[in-house]
Amino acid sequence: MKTAGQESADVASESSSAVTIVRPPRRGLHEDAVATLIGVAIVAVALAVTWAARPASDADSREKYPKGWPTPLSATIDKPQTWSDSPAEALIDKRGRSVVQPILLGMGWVVAVAAAGVVLGGGSLRRIIPGSLALAALACAAYGLASHKLIHFYNLEYPLWALALGILIGNTAGVPRWLAAALAGEFFIKTGLVIFGAEVLFSRLLELGLPGVMTSWLVTPVVLVATYWFGVHGLGIPSRSLCMVVSADMSVCGVSAAIATAAACRAKKEELSLAIGLSLFFTVLMMVAMPPAIRWLELDPIVGGAWIGGTIDATGAVVAAGEALGREAGEVAATVKMIQNSMIGVIAFAVAVYWAGWVEHAGALPRTSLVAEAWRRFPRFILGFLLLSLVCSWLFSLSGAGALWVDGTTLGFTSRLRGWLFCTGFVCMGLQTNFRELAPLLASGRPLVLYVCGQLLNLALTLAVASLTFGWLFRKAVEP
């Protein structure tokens, strides 16, 4: 997304005189600030709408409202449903109702967010509308591909198809100017990550107590640092940013961590696309292979759930693999993964400090303080993520009604909108990925070796810590 400050000034000549008037460009907000403002505003409005429509009776009954209070906003957004024989089946939900209108409205939300972003950024609204409509349609197509019954079964989620569509179009037909004007992949993903903060609730993260925290917070930094070091010094990969993004993607929580870390170390779009592609591929393999491997090893299901939560990247795949071992194992797996998600901000700041102080400092030029340089590099939209996480965690912990309020808002609306924004962002990322630059990285095979070796270390350490904490030290505390 370009701000007005990046566009040339308009020059106008008054007909009544020879004086030429140079109009200074309107100054827009920084992209991180725009993403934060829009994300926070969306969640605030969604909470207000859900509160206004709260149930008149039994408002604190989890049994009556297992997914939280119903929100009117859920009728304004949906995605293509699971289908097998004809794509037309994707337009009908399980109850036989048409979802055409909420799908179209979901595309409309994408365009509305794009429009709000360009206005706050000081850009030209007229230039981005046609391209934004096309991006929303491509995101819908990616959702449609991901919802095929067989593809859905193997959890080949929408990021893979969004990236693939974008790369295919961008490297064959090319990107026309009217579409290029709307490409704002980083903005869409940043806004989605801010909204995602409303789903990361600290009260839920603490349900597992110390064993969950130890399994996530002890293993993750060790694996990240070791994998990065191995990539730079062991494999000799020339791009440190690629090593960092692959390491964060694999060790923290997949796509979300890769995006935040890429912003902190200024990774290329091609490097981020490669890291996400590797993550999605191995997520599918591990989701299918880990449950039977856990049974073959005769591990306790709770330990197995913690192992899954600490190693598989995507949250949806974690839940699917964990529940294959039982309900309790699925809950443990999902909670461990959410604890890892809470580390996004800390990891991004640590990477910003490291990059500012030890990777990209210019020895010949006067250097600012390390703190100032790290703050300049830090992806500040993470502050919006943390703000919403804290606020929604507080609302969730107030009472039973507060928990249902937050759940209804996130499950009924904000998580759906987040998915649409992520999907659109991945389409943009694919369209901007130059396969010619990506091909040498793939041909060398070193990024693949880096991911595999890092994941093997992650599997070994996570199993050891999960066995120690969930299987021995705190066994009684986590027993159902």
C-alpha positions as CSV (number, residue, x, y, z in Angstrom):
1,M,0.0,0.0,0.0
2,K,1.4,3.4,-1.0
3,T,0.8,6.4,1.1
4,A,0.2,9.8,-0.4
5,G,3.7,10.9,0.7
6,Q,5.1,8.4,-1.8
7,E,3.0,9.8,-4.7
8,S,4.0,12.8,-6.7
9,A,2.5,16.2,-5.9
10,D,-0.4,17.5,-7.9
11,V,0.4,20.6,-9.9
12,A,-2.4,23.0,-10.8
13,S,-2.4,26.2,-12.8
14,E,-4.9,28.9,-12.1
15,S,-6.6,30.1,-15.3
16,S,-6.8,33.6,-13.9
17,S,-3.1,34.1,-13.4
18,A,0.3,32.8,-14.3
19,V,1.0,31.5,-10.8
20,T,1.6,27.8,-10.6
21,I,0.3,26.3,-7.3
22,V,2.1,23.2,-6.1
23,R,-0.2,21.3,-3.7
24,P,1.6,19.4,-1.1
25,P,0.6,15.7,-0.9
26,R,-1.7,14.7,1.9
27,R,0.2,12.9,4.5
28,G,-1.0,9.4,5.4
29,L,-0.4,7.2,8.3
30,H,2.2,4.5,8.4
31,E,1.0,1.1,7.2
32,D,1.5,-0.5,10.7
33,A,-0.6,2.3,12.3
34,V,-3.4,1.9,9.7
35,A,-3.5,-1.9,10.2
36,T,-3.7,-1.4,13.9
37,L,-6.4,1.2,13.8
38,I,-8.6,-0.8,11.4
39,G,-8.0,-4.1,13.3
40,V,-8.8,-2.6,16.7
41,A,-11.8,-0.7,15.3
42,I,-13.2,-3.9,13.7
43,V,-13.0,-5.9,16.9
44,A,-14.4,-3.0,19.0
45,V,-17.4,-2.6,16.7
46,A,-18.0,-6.4,16.6
47,L,-17.9,-6.6,20.4
48,A,-20.4,-3.7,20.5
49,V,-22.8,-5.3,18.0
50,T,-22.6,-8.7,19.8
51,W,-23.3,-7.0,23.2
52,A,-26.3,-5.1,21.8
53,A,-27.8,-8.3,20.6
54,R,-27.0,-10.3,23.7
55,P,-29.5,-12.9,24.9
56,A,-32.2,-11.6,27.3
57,S,-32.1,-14.8,29.4
58,D,-29.4,-17.4,30.3
59,A,-26.7,-15.0,29.1
60,D,-24.1,-16.9,31.1
61,S,-25.1,-20.4,30.0
62,R,-22.3,-22.2,28.2
63,E,-24.6,-25.2,27.8
64,K,-27.1,-23.1,25.8
65,Y,-24.5,-21.1,23.9
66,P,-21.6,-23.5,23.4
67,K,-20.0,-21.2,20.8
68,G,-20.8,-18.0,22.6
69,W,-23.5,-15.5,22.0
70,P,-24.9,-15.4,18.5
71,T,-23.9,-12.2,16.7
72,P,-25.8,-10.6,13.9
73,L,-22.5,-10.0,12.1
74,S,-22.2,-13.7,11.4
75,A,-24.8,-13.3,8.7
76,T,-22.6,-10.8,6.9
77,I,-19.6,-13.1,6.2
78,D,-18.9,-16.8,5.3
79,K,-16.8,-18.8,3.0
80,P,-17.4,-21.6,0.4
81,Q,-18.5,-24.8,2.1
82,T,-17.2,-28.3,1.7
83,W,-18.0,-29.9,-1.7
84,S,-17.2,-33.1,-3.6
85,D,-18.9,-33.4,-7.0
86,S,-19.7,-29.9,-8.1
87,P,-18.4,-26.5,-7.0
88,A,-22.0,-25.4,-6.8
89,E,-22.2,-27.5,-3.6
90,A,-19.9,-25.0,-2.0
91,L,-22.7,-22.4,-2.0
92,I,-25.0,-24.5,0.2
93,D,-24.2,-25.1,3.9
94,K,-24.9,-28.2,6.0
95,R,-28.5,-27.1,6.7
96,G,-29.3,-26.6,3.1
97,R,-29.2,-22.8,3.2
98,S,-27.6,-20.7,0.5
99,V,-24.4,-18.9,1.6
100,V,-24.0,-16.9,-1.6
101,Q,-25.0,-13.6,0.1
102,P,-22.6,-14.0,3.1
103,I,-19.8,-15.0,0.7
104,L,-20.4,-11.9,-1.4
105,L,-20.6,-9.8,1.7
106,G,-17.3,-11.4,2.9
107,M,-15.7,-10.2,-0.3
108,G,-17.2,-6.8,0.4
109,W,-15.5,-6.7,3.8
110,V,-12.2,-7.3,2.1
111,V,-12.9,-4.4,-0.3
112,A,-14.1,-2.2,2.6
113,V,-10.9,-2.9,4.6
114,A,-8.8,-2.1,1.5
115,A,-10.7,1.1,1.0
116,A,-10.3,2.2,4.6
117,G,-6.6,1.4,4.5
118,V,-5.9,3.5,1.4
119,V,-7.9,6.4,2.8
120,L,-6.0,6.4,6.1
121,G,-2.8,5.9,4.2
122,G,-3.5,8.9,2.1
123,G,-3.7,7.1,-1.2
124,S,-6.1,7.2,-4.1
125,L,-9.4,5.3,-3.4
126,R,-10.4,5.3,-7.1
127,R,-7.2,3.5,-8.2
128,I,-7.6,0.4,-5.9
129,I,-11.3,-0.5,-6.1
130,P,-11.2,-2.6,-9.3
131,G,-8.1,-4.4,-8.2
132,S,-9.5,-5.0,-4.7
133,L,-12.6,-6.6,-6.2
134,A,-10.4,-8.9,-8.3
135,L,-8.3,-9.8,-5.2
136,A,-11.5,-10.6,-3.2
137,A,-12.7,-12.9,-6.1
138,L,-9.3,-14.7,-6.2
139,A,-9.4,-15.2,-2.4
140,C,-12.9,-16.7,-2.8
141,A,-11.5,-19.0,-5.5
142,A,-8.7,-20.1,-3.2
143,Y,-11.3,-20.8,-0.4
144,G,-13.3,-22.8,-3.0
145,L,-10.3,-25.0,-3.9
146,A,-9.4,-25.6,-0.2
147,S,-13.0,-26.6,0.6
148,H,-13.0,-29.6,-1.7
149,K,-13.8,-32.7,0.4
150,L,-10.6,-34.6,-0.4
151,I,-8.4,-31.5,0.0
152,H,-10.2,-30.5,3.2
153,F,-9.6,-34.0,4.6
154,Y,-5.9,-33.6,4.2
155,N,-6.0,-30.1,5.6
156,L,-4.5,-28.4,2.6
157,E,-5.6,-25.1,3.8
158,Y,-6.4,-21.9,1.9
159,P,-2.9,-20.2,2.3
160,L,-1.5,-22.9,0.0
161,W,-4.1,-22.3,-2.7
162,A,-4.0,-18.6,-2.4
163,L,-0.2,-18.5,-2.9
164,A,-0.4,-21.0,-5.7
165,L,-3.1,-19.0,-7.6
166,G,-1.1,-15.8,-7.2
167,I,2.2,-17.4,-8.3
168,L,0.5,-19.0,-11.3
169,I,-1.1,-15.8,-12.5
170,G,1.8,-13.5,-11.6
171,N,4.3,-15.7,-13.4
172,T,2.3,-16.5,-16.5
173,A,-0.3,-13.9,-17.4
174,G,1.4,-11.2,-15.4
175,V,-0.1,-8.5,-13.2
176,P,-1.9,-5.7,-15.0
177,R,-1.5,-2.1,-13.7
178,W,-5.1,-1.8,-12.4
179,L,-4.5,-4.9,-10.3
180,A,-1.0,-4.0,-9.2
181,A,-2.3,-0.8,-7.8
182,A,-4.4,-2.8,-5.2
183,L,-1.6,-5.2,-4.2
184,A,-1.3,-4.7,-0.4
185,G,-0.6,-8.1,0.9
186,E,1.4,-7.0,3.9
187,F,-1.4,-4.6,4.9
188,F,-4.1,-7.3,4.7
189,I,-2.0,-9.8,6.7
190,K,-1.0,-7.2,9.3
191,T,-4.6,-6.3,9.8
192,G,-5.6,-9.9,10.1
193,L,-2.9,-10.5,12.7
194,V,-4.1,-7.5,14.8
195,I,-7.6,-9.0,14.7
196,F,-6.1,-12.4,15.6
197,G,-5.1,-10.9,18.9
198,A,-8.7,-11.1,20.1
199,E,-8.5,-14.9,19.8
200,V,-5.3,-15.3,21.9
201,L,-6.8,-15.3,25.5
202,F,-4.3,-15.5,28.4
203,S,-6.9,-17.2,30.7
204,R,-7.1,-20.1,28.2
205,L,-3.3,-20.2,27.9
206,L,-2.9,-20.6,31.6
207,E,-5.4,-23.5,31.8
208,L,-2.5,-26.0,31.4
209,G,-0.4,-24.0,33.9
210,L,3.4,-24.5,34.1
211,P,3.6,-27.7,31.9
212,G,2.1,-25.9,28.9
213,V,4.3,-22.9,29.4
214,M,7.4,-25.0,29.7
215,T,6.6,-27.1,26.7
216,S,6.1,-24.0,24.5
217,W,8.4,-21.3,25.9
218,L,11.4,-23.5,26.7
219,V,11.7,-25.4,23.5
220,T,10.7,-22.7,21.0
221,P,13.6,-20.2,21.5
222,V,16.1,-23.1,21.6
223,V,14.9,-24.5,18.3
224,L,14.6,-21.1,16.7
225,V,18.2,-20.1,17.6
226,A,19.7,-23.5,16.8
227,T,18.0,-23.7,13.4
228,Y,19.0,-20.2,12.4
229,W,22.6,-20.8,13.4
230,F,22.7,-24.1,11.5
231,G,21.3,-22.4,8.4
232,V,23.8,-19.6,8.4
233,H,26.9,-21.4,9.6
234,G,26.2,-25.1,8.9
235,L,24.5,-24.9,5.5
236,G,26.0,-21.6,4.4
237,I,22.7,-20.1,3.2
238,P,23.6,-16.6,2.1
239,S,20.4,-15.0,3.1
240,R,20.1,-14.6,6.9
241,S,16.6,-13.3,6.6
242,L,15.5,-16.6,4.8
243,C,17.1,-18.6,7.6
244,M,15.3,-16.5,10.2
245,V,11.9,-16.7,8.6
246,V,12.1,-20.5,8.0
247,S,13.3,-21.0,11.6
248,A,10.5,-18.9,13.1
249,D,7.9,-20.4,10.9
250,M,8.9,-23.9,11.9
251,S,9.6,-23.4,15.6
252,V,7.0,-20.8,16.7
253,C,3.5,-21.1,15.1
254,G,3.8,-21.3,11.4
255,V,2.5,-18.6,9.0
256,S,1.7,-16.0,11.6
257,A,5.2,-16.1,13.1
258,A,6.8,-16.1,9.7
259,I,4.9,-13.0,8.7
260,A,5.8,-11.1,11.9
261,T,9.4,-12.2,11.8
262,A,9.7,-11.3,8.1
263,A,8.6,-7.8,8.9
264,A,11.2,-7.5,11.7
265,C,14.1,-8.7,9.5
266,R,12.9,-7.2,6.2
267,A,12.8,-10.5,4.4
268,K,11.9,-10.6,0.7
269,K,8.5,-11.7,-0.4
270,E,10.0,-14.7,-2.2
271,E,11.7,-15.8,1.0
272,L,8.4,-15.5,2.9
273,S,6.5,-17.4,0.2
274,L,9.1,-20.2,0.3
275,A,8.9,-20.5,4.1
276,I,5.2,-20.6,4.1
277,G,5.2,-23.2,1.3
278,L,7.5,-25.5,3.3
279,S,5.4,-25.0,6.4
280,L,2.2,-26.0,4.7
281,F,3.7,-29.0,3.0
282,F,5.1,-30.5,6.3
283,T,2.1,-29.5,8.2
284,V,0.0,-31.9,6.1
285,L,2.6,-34.7,6.5
286,M,2.9,-34.3,10.2
287,M,-0.9,-34.1,10.8
288,V,-1.3,-37.4,9.0
289,A,1.8,-39.2,10.4
290,M,1.9,-38.1,14.1
291,P,-1.2,-39.7,15.5
292,P,-0.4,-43.2,14.3
293,A,3.3,-42.7,15.3
294,I,2.1,-41.7,18.8
295,R,0.0,-44.9,19.1
296,W,2.9,-47.0,17.8
297,L,5.2,-45.5,20.4
298,E,2.5,-46.2,23.0
299,L,2.7,-42.6,24.4
300,D,0.2,-41.3,26.8
301,P,-2.5,-39.3,24.8
302,I,-2.0,-36.2,26.9
303,V,1.8,-36.3,26.2
304,G,1.0,-37.0,22.5
305,G,-1.3,-34.0,22.4
306,A,1.3,-31.7,23.9
307,W,3.9,-33.1,21.4
308,I,1.5,-32.3,18.5
309,G,0.7,-28.8,19.8
310,G,4.4,-28.0,20.1
311,T,5.5,-29.2,16.6
312,I,2.7,-29.0,14.0
313,D,2.5,-25.4,12.7
314,A,-1.2,-24.7,11.7
315,T,-3.8,-24.5,14.5
316,G,-6.4,-26.3,12.5
317,A,-4.1,-29.2,11.7
318,V,-3.1,-29.3,15.4
319,V,-6.7,-29.7,16.5
320,A,-7.4,-32.3,13.9
321,A,-4.3,-34.4,14.8
322,G,-4.8,-34.0,18.5
323,E,-8.5,-35.0,18.4
324,A,-7.4,-38.2,16.6
325,L,-6.0,-39.2,20.0
326,G,-9.1,-38.2,21.9
327,R,-10.9,-35.1,23.2
328,E,-8.5,-34.4,26.1
329,A,-5.5,-34.8,23.8
330,G,-7.1,-32.4,21.3
331,E,-7.7,-29.8,24.0
332,V,-4.1,-30.0,25.3
333,A,-2.7,-29.8,21.7
334,A,-4.8,-26.7,20.9
335,T,-3.8,-25.0,24.1
336,V,-0.1,-25.6,23.7
337,K,-0.3,-24.2,20.2
338,M,-2.1,-21.1,21.5
339,I,0.6,-20.6,24.1
340,Q,3.1,-20.6,21.2
341,N,0.9,-18.1,19.4
342,S,1.3,-15.7,22.3
343,M,5.1,-15.6,21.7
344,I,4.7,-13.8,18.3
345,G,5.2,-10.3,19.8
346,V,8.2,-11.3,21.9
347,I,9.9,-13.2,19.0
348,A,9.3,-10.3,16.6
349,F,10.9,-7.8,19.0
350,A,13.8,-10.0,19.7
351,V,14.5,-10.5,16.0
352,A,14.2,-6.7,15.5
353,V,16.8,-6.1,18.2
354,Y,19.2,-8.8,16.9
355,W,18.9,-7.5,13.3
356,A,19.4,-3.9,14.3
357,G,22.4,-4.6,16.5
358,W,24.2,-7.5,14.9
359,V,23.1,-8.0,11.3
360,E,22.4,-4.8,9.4
361,H,24.3,-2.1,11.2
362,A,26.4,0.1,8.9
363,G,29.9,0.5,10.4
364,A,30.8,3.5,8.2
365,L,27.8,5.5,9.2
366,P,26.9,7.0,12.6
367,R,24.6,4.6,14.3
368,T,21.6,5.5,16.4
369,S,21.1,3.7,19.7
370,L,20.2,0.0,19.6
371,V,16.9,0.6,21.2
372,A,15.9,3.3,18.7
373,E,17.0,1.2,15.7
374,A,15.1,-1.9,17.1
375,W,12.0,0.2,17.6
376,R,12.2,1.6,14.1
377,R,12.5,-2.0,12.8
378,F,9.9,-3.5,15.1
379,P,6.6,-4.4,13.4
380,R,4.4,-2.1,15.4
381,F,1.2,-3.7,14.4
382,I,2.1,-6.4,16.9
383,L,1.2,-3.8,19.6
384,G,-2.4,-3.9,18.3
385,F,-2.3,-7.7,18.5
386,L,-1.2,-7.5,22.1
387,L,-3.7,-4.8,23.0
388,L,-6.6,-6.8,21.7
389,S,-5.3,-10.0,23.4
390,L,-5.1,-8.2,26.7
391,V,-8.5,-6.5,26.4
392,C,-10.4,-9.6,25.2
393,S,-8.6,-11.8,27.9
394,W,-9.8,-9.3,30.5
395,L,-13.4,-9.4,29.2
396,F,-13.3,-13.2,28.9
397,S,-12.3,-13.5,32.6
398,L,-14.9,-11.1,34.0
399,S,-17.7,-13.6,34.1
400,G,-19.4,-16.5,32.3
401,A,-21.3,-14.0,30.2
402,G,-18.1,-12.1,29.4
403,A,-16.6,-15.4,28.1
404,L,-19.6,-16.0,25.9
405,W,-19.5,-12.4,24.7
406,V,-15.9,-12.8,23.5
407,D,-16.4,-16.3,22.0
408,G,-19.5,-15.2,20.1
409,T,-17.7,-12.2,18.7
410,T,-14.6,-14.1,17.6
411,L,-16.1,-17.3,16.4
412,G,-19.1,-15.7,14.7
413,F,-17.3,-12.8,13.0
414,T,-13.7,-11.7,13.6
415,S,-12.1,-15.1,13.0
416,R,-14.0,-15.3,9.7
417,L,-12.9,-11.8,8.6
418,R,-9.3,-12.6,9.7
419,G,-9.4,-15.7,7.4
420,W,-10.6,-13.6,4.4
421,L,-7.9,-11.0,5.0
422,F,-5.2,-13.6,5.3
423,C,-6.4,-15.3,2.2
424,T,-6.4,-12.1,0.2
425,G,-2.9,-11.2,1.6
426,F,-1.5,-14.6,0.4
427,V,-3.0,-14.0,-3.1
428,C,-1.2,-10.7,-3.2
429,M,2.0,-12.3,-2.0
430,G,1.8,-14.9,-4.7
431,L,1.2,-12.3,-7.4
432,Q,4.3,-10.4,-6.2
433,T,6.5,-13.5,-6.0
434,N,9.0,-13.8,-8.8
435,F,9.5,-17.5,-9.5
436,R,12.8,-16.8,-11.2
437,E,14.2,-15.5,-7.9
438,L,12.6,-18.4,-6.0
439,A,13.9,-21.1,-8.3
440,P,17.6,-20.9,-7.3
441,L,16.6,-21.2,-3.6
442,L,14.5,-24.3,-4.4
443,A,17.2,-25.8,-6.7
444,S,19.9,-25.7,-4.0
445,G,17.8,-27.8,-1.6
446,R,19.3,-26.0,1.4
447,P,16.1,-24.4,2.7
448,L,14.4,-27.8,2.6
449,V,17.3,-29.4,4.5
450,L,17.2,-26.5,7.0
451,Y,13.5,-27.0,7.6
452,V,13.8,-30.8,8.0
453,C,16.7,-30.6,10.4
454,G,15.1,-27.9,12.4
455,Q,11.8,-29.8,12.6
456,L,13.6,-33.0,13.7
457,L,15.3,-31.1,16.5
458,N,11.9,-29.6,17.4
459,L,10.3,-33.0,17.5
460,A,13.0,-34.5,19.7
461,L,13.1,-31.6,22.2
462,T,9.3,-31.1,22.4
463,L,8.8,-34.8,23.0
464,A,11.4,-34.8,25.8
465,V,9.9,-31.7,27.5
466,A,6.3,-32.9,27.1
467,S,7.2,-36.3,28.5
468,L,8.9,-34.6,31.5
469,T,6.2,-32.1,32.2
470,F,2.9,-33.7,31.2
471,G,4.0,-37.3,31.7
472,W,5.9,-37.0,35.0
473,L,6.4,-33.7,36.9
474,F,2.9,-32.3,36.6
475,R,1.0,-35.5,35.6
476,K,-1.7,-35.1,38.3
477,A,-2.3,-31.4,37.5
478,V,-3.2,-32.1,33.8
479,E,-5.2,-35.4,34.3
480,P,-8.8,-34.9,33.1
